[in-house]
Amino acid sequence: MTDTASHDVPWIAIADLHGHRAHFNALLGWAEKNLGPDVHVCTLGDYVDNGGEIPALLDELIGAVGQLPAGDG
């Protein structure tokens, strides 16, 4: 069995976005600045609920899947 996860790259898990795209992007900016531009991001759900940016957040998350290297999405 081959381990496909890179142990040389930092990971950050983000949960409970609740439609708050601006907060999500601020956290991504912090992660890139403090953990490096190659940081891996894992979102854990609760994408919609009460935030005012739900459609934009969903569009951004769906678009991010298209940027994954082949075999990762």
C-alpha positions as CSV (number, residue, x, y, z in Angstrom):
1,M,0.0,0.0,0.0
2,T,1.3,3.4,-1.0
3,D,0.8,6.4,1.3
4,T,-0.3,9.2,-1.0
5,A,-0.4,11.9,1.6
6,S,2.7,14.1,1.8
7,H,4.2,14.4,5.2
8,D,6.5,17.2,4.1
9,V,3.6,19.6,3.5
10,P,1.6,21.2,6.4
11,W,-2.2,20.5,6.6
12,I,-4.9,22.6,8.0
13,A,-8.5,21.4,8.7
14,I,-11.3,24.0,8.6
15,A,-14.8,23.2,9.8
16,D,-18.1,25.1,10.2
17,L,-17.8,27.6,7.4
18,H,-21.5,28.4,7.5
19,G,-21.4,30.5,4.4
20,H,-18.8,32.9,5.7
21,R,-16.5,33.2,2.7
22,A,-14.6,36.3,3.9
23,H,-13.6,34.4,7.1
24,F,-12.6,31.4,5.1
25,N,-10.4,33.5,2.8
26,A,-8.9,35.3,5.8
27,L,-8.0,31.9,7.3
28,L,-6.6,30.7,4.0
29,G,-4.4,33.8,3.8
30,W,-3.2,33.2,7.3
31,A,-2.4,29.6,6.5
32,E,-0.4,30.5,3.4
33,K,1.5,33.2,5.2
34,N,2.3,31.1,8.3
35,L,2.5,27.6,6.9
36,G,3.6,28.3,3.3
37,P,2.0,28.5,-0.1
38,D,1.8,24.7,-0.5
39,V,-0.3,24.1,2.6
40,H,-3.0,21.5,2.1
41,V,-6.5,22.5,3.2
42,C,-9.2,20.0,4.3
43,T,-12.7,21.4,4.7
44,L,-14.9,19.4,7.1
45,G,-18.4,20.5,6.2
46,D,-21.2,22.8,7.5
47,Y,-20.7,24.9,4.4
48,V,-24.1,26.5,4.5
49,D,-26.3,27.6,7.3
50,N,-26.5,31.3,8.1
51,G,-23.8,33.3,6.4
52,G,-24.6,35.8,3.7
53,E,-22.0,34.5,1.2
54,I,-23.2,31.0,0.8
55,P,-23.4,30.9,-3.1
56,A,-20.0,32.6,-3.4
57,L,-18.4,30.2,-0.8
58,L,-19.8,27.1,-2.6
59,D,-18.6,28.4,-6.0
60,E,-15.1,28.9,-4.5
61,L,-15.0,25.5,-2.9
62,I,-16.2,23.8,-6.1
63,G,-13.6,25.8,-8.1
64,A,-10.9,24.7,-5.8
65,V,-11.6,21.0,-6.6
66,G,-10.8,21.8,-10.2
67,Q,-7.4,23.1,-9.2
68,L,-6.3,19.8,-7.6
69,P,-3.6,17.7,-9.3
70,A,-4.9,14.7,-11.2
71,G,-5.8,11.9,-9.0
72,D,-6.5,14.1,-5.9
73,G,-10.1,15.1,-6.6
